[in-house]
Amino acid sequence: MLAKGSTPWIVAVLIFTTISGAGAYFIKDPYMEFAAYMGVMFCVFLLRFFRDPERNIKMCKNCMVAPADGKVIDIRGRTVCIFMNFQNVHVNRTPLAGTIRNIEHKKGGYIPAFCKDSDRNERNKIILDTEHGEVSVTQIAGTITRRIVTYVKKGDITQQGQRFGMIRFGSRVDVTIPEAFEISCKKGDNVYAGETVIAIKNAYNRGE
């Protein structure tokens, strides 16, 4: 399954590859042949990059799941920062069920997404109202193609693990953890969107 919003990219590369291939075949142009070869390679890359596999969603009202695939690169207070490289799935999922209260998009710079100053980059901040309190999920774009695709809108009711957007080509996702939860992941952990538990509601707040 391919990620929503990826079709225009794949179609554009296929058209470029077809034209280059035709030029290489009919006029025997070595540059066109090279372009066609590169087009095929890039198309294969895009098909892998834009993959969107189904997930065994960890449905649990007393736990939060990772909003993104990747590595936990920092935990700042009650914010978990997850970096996605080219090999990771770049479709993001909601960490808890709730209602989208606000979506705020800001333009920004080109700092690598794994850097601490990358919060100056293009970013999309989604505020989710949950039964446990407010959760903020911020998608931060990387250096190559600053394009964040959003699948939800203000007022939408989302389920835990539901797809809410995608970031193209190198990026980071920061998620805030409500006070009632204890962070269960640590820096350096590899996590998977919708499957890996990153925080658990403590026993006191569960009423145990």
C-alpha positions as CSV (number, residue, x, y, z in Angstrom):
1,M,0.0,0.0,0.0
2,L,1.3,3.5,-0.9
3,A,0.9,6.5,1.3
4,K,-1.8,9.0,0.5
5,G,-0.4,12.0,-1.4
6,S,2.5,10.0,-3.0
7,T,0.9,9.4,-6.4
8,P,1.8,12.7,-8.1
9,W,5.5,12.1,-7.3
10,I,5.5,8.5,-8.6
11,V,3.5,9.5,-11.8
12,A,5.9,12.4,-12.5
13,V,9.0,10.1,-12.2
14,L,7.3,7.5,-14.4
15,I,6.6,10.1,-17.1
16,F,10.2,11.3,-17.0
17,T,11.6,7.8,-17.2
18,T,9.3,6.9,-20.1
19,I,10.3,10.0,-22.1
20,S,14.0,9.4,-21.3
21,G,13.7,5.7,-22.3
22,A,12.0,6.6,-25.5
23,G,14.7,9.1,-26.3
24,A,17.5,6.5,-25.5
25,Y,15.8,3.9,-27.7
26,F,15.0,6.0,-30.8
27,I,17.9,8.5,-31.0
28,K,20.5,6.4,-29.2
29,D,21.4,9.3,-26.9
30,P,23.7,8.1,-24.0
31,Y,22.5,11.0,-21.8
32,M,18.9,10.0,-22.3
33,E,19.9,6.4,-21.5
34,F,21.6,7.6,-18.3
35,A,18.5,9.7,-17.4
36,A,16.2,6.7,-18.0
37,Y,18.4,4.5,-15.8
38,M,18.4,7.1,-13.0
39,G,14.6,7.5,-13.4
40,V,14.1,3.8,-12.8
41,M,16.3,3.8,-9.7
42,F,14.5,6.9,-8.3
43,C,11.1,5.3,-9.0
44,V,12.1,2.1,-7.0
45,F,13.3,4.4,-4.2
46,L,10.0,6.3,-4.2
47,L,7.9,3.1,-4.1
48,R,9.9,2.0,-1.0
49,F,9.9,5.4,0.6
50,F,6.1,5.9,0.2
51,R,5.1,2.5,1.5
52,D,2.3,2.5,4.0
53,P,2.0,-1.0,5.5
54,E,-0.9,-2.0,7.7
55,R,-0.1,-2.1,11.4
56,N,-1.2,-4.2,14.4
57,I,-2.4,-1.1,16.3
58,K,-1.9,-1.2,20.0
59,M,-5.4,-0.2,21.2
60,C,-5.0,0.8,24.8
61,K,-6.6,3.8,26.5
62,N,-4.0,3.6,29.3
63,C,-1.0,3.8,27.0
64,M,0.4,6.0,24.3
65,V,1.8,4.6,21.0
66,A,4.5,6.2,18.9
67,P,3.3,8.7,16.3
68,A,6.1,7.8,14.0
69,D,8.6,5.1,12.9
70,G,12.2,5.9,13.8
71,K,14.7,6.4,16.6
72,V,14.1,8.3,19.8
73,I,16.8,11.0,19.6
74,D,15.8,13.0,22.6
75,I,13.4,13.2,25.6
76,R,13.0,16.9,26.7
77,G,11.0,17.0,29.9
78,R,7.7,15.5,28.7
79,T,8.4,15.7,25.0
80,V,9.6,12.6,23.1
81,C,11.5,13.4,19.8
82,I,11.5,10.7,17.1
83,F,13.8,11.0,14.0
84,M,12.8,9.3,10.8
85,N,15.5,8.4,8.2
86,F,15.0,7.4,4.6
87,Q,14.5,3.8,5.5
88,N,11.6,4.4,7.9
89,V,7.9,4.6,7.0
90,H,7.0,8.3,6.9
91,V,3.3,8.0,7.5
92,N,2.4,9.3,11.0
93,R,-0.3,8.0,13.4
94,T,-2.2,9.4,16.4
95,P,-0.7,8.4,19.8
96,L,-4.1,8.5,21.5
97,A,-7.8,8.7,20.5
98,G,-9.2,12.2,20.6
99,T,-10.5,15.2,18.8
100,I,-8.3,17.5,16.6
101,R,-8.6,20.9,18.3
102,N,-6.2,22.8,16.2
103,I,-3.7,22.5,13.3
104,E,-1.0,25.1,13.0
105,H,1.4,25.1,10.0
106,K,4.6,27.2,10.0
107,K,7.2,27.8,7.3
108,G,10.8,27.5,8.3
109,G,14.4,26.7,7.4
110,Y,16.4,23.7,6.1
111,I,18.2,22.5,9.2
112,P,18.7,18.7,9.4
113,A,15.7,17.2,11.3
114,F,17.9,15.4,13.8
115,C,19.4,18.7,15.0
116,K,18.1,20.4,18.1
117,D,17.5,23.6,16.1
118,S,15.4,21.8,13.6
119,D,12.2,23.1,15.3
120,R,13.0,26.3,13.2
121,N,12.1,24.2,10.1
122,E,8.8,23.9,8.4
123,R,6.5,22.2,10.9
124,N,2.9,21.2,11.4
125,K,1.6,21.2,15.0
126,I,-1.5,19.2,15.8
127,I,-3.3,19.7,19.1
128,L,-5.3,16.6,20.1
129,D,-7.8,16.7,22.9
130,T,-7.9,13.3,24.7
131,E,-9.6,12.0,27.8
132,H,-6.2,12.2,29.5
133,G,-5.6,15.8,28.5
134,E,-4.0,17.8,25.7
135,V,-1.4,16.1,23.4
136,S,0.7,18.0,20.9
137,V,2.2,16.2,17.9
138,T,4.6,18.3,15.8
139,Q,5.8,17.2,12.4
140,I,9.1,18.8,11.5
141,A,10.4,18.7,7.9
142,G,14.0,18.0,7.0
143,T,16.5,19.5,4.5
144,I,15.6,18.1,1.1
145,T,11.9,18.5,0.4
146,R,10.0,20.6,2.9
147,R,6.5,19.1,2.4
148,I,4.2,18.0,5.1
149,V,0.9,16.3,4.1
150,T,-2.0,16.4,6.5
151,Y,-4.8,13.8,6.3
152,V,-7.0,15.3,9.1
153,K,-8.7,18.7,9.8
154,K,-9.8,20.6,12.8
155,G,-12.8,19.0,14.5
156,D,-12.0,15.4,13.3
157,I,-12.4,12.6,15.8
158,T,-9.5,10.2,15.5
159,Q,-8.8,6.7,16.8
160,Q,-5.6,5.6,18.4
161,G,-3.1,4.6,15.7
162,Q,-5.1,6.4,12.9
163,R,-3.0,7.9,10.1
164,F,-3.0,11.7,10.4
165,G,-0.3,12.7,7.9
166,M,3.1,12.2,6.3
167,I,6.4,14.1,6.0
168,R,8.5,13.7,2.8
169,F,12.2,12.9,2.8
170,G,13.8,13.1,6.2
171,S,12.0,14.4,9.2
172,R,11.2,14.4,12.9
173,V,8.1,14.1,15.0
174,D,7.8,15.5,18.6
175,V,5.0,14.4,20.9
176,T,4.1,15.7,24.3
177,I,3.2,13.2,27.1
178,P,0.3,14.1,29.5
179,E,1.2,14.4,33.2
180,A,-0.8,11.3,34.0
181,F,1.5,9.1,31.9
182,E,5.0,7.8,32.6
183,I,7.4,7.7,29.7
184,S,8.3,4.1,28.9
185,C,10.8,4.6,26.1
186,K,14.3,5.9,26.3
187,K,16.8,7.7,24.0
188,G,18.1,5.4,21.3
189,D,15.0,3.2,21.2
190,N,13.6,2.3,17.8
191,V,9.9,2.7,17.6
192,Y,7.1,2.0,15.2
193,A,4.0,4.2,14.6
194,G,0.8,2.7,16.1
195,E,2.6,-0.3,17.6
196,T,5.3,0.7,20.1
197,V,4.1,1.9,23.5
198,I,6.1,5.1,24.5
199,A,4.1,6.0,27.7
200,I,1.9,4.2,30.2
201,K,-0.7,5.8,32.5
202,N,0.6,5.3,36.0
203,A,-1.3,3.2,38.6
204,Y,-2.4,6.2,40.7
205,N,-4.1,7.9,37.7
206,R,-5.7,4.6,36.7
207,G,-7.3,4.5,40.1
208,E,-5.5,1.3,41.1
